[in-house]
Amino acid sequence: MKIYFNLCLEEFTNCYVVVNDQPDVMEALIIDPGRISSEIIDQIERDHYKLTGVLITHNHTNHVKGLSTLKKIYSPYIYAADYDVGGSQSVVLRGNGDIDVAGLNVKYYSVPGHSSDSMVYRIGNVLFTGDTITSGIIGETSSKYSKKLLLDNILEKIYSQAESTILMPGHGPPSTIEGEKQFNLDIPYIPS
């Protein structure tokens, strides 16, 4: 597995292309296509990957805007907690579970709080967190209840992962569970 990072400068959102480069597979998936650049298309086409899936962490425009471009070029399944994201190509995810995309096992976790449809995806030792948690902070919420819900979900579903787990957020630099436990300003310090 390889992960390629792409920054959408319009909104400073992160988009990830994850590829399964096993010679008998050569498939790719995209996480949060805020904008599809020529670099993303070139990556897929140059290396002859088949785009089989798109994972959406939540239905905010700056994370899904590039779907319309992708759907004009490819026919991937769109995995999200909100059917409206991908329409007839959607696979609606509920709760927590496992799916296989691009020949990779993807674990998914429902983490409402930032938005009601927020999902986190785990592939190997990497968590793609969208706006749930970014380096040093948690996602914005609309109420005290939403913030408590988000904090509870982070503690239960993210902080329970191995400390060496890498976090790839929807905005900003990558982090680790260990780093967040020590330095996240929004979550009380949790000793190892």
Disulfide bonds with the S-S distance in Angstrom:
none
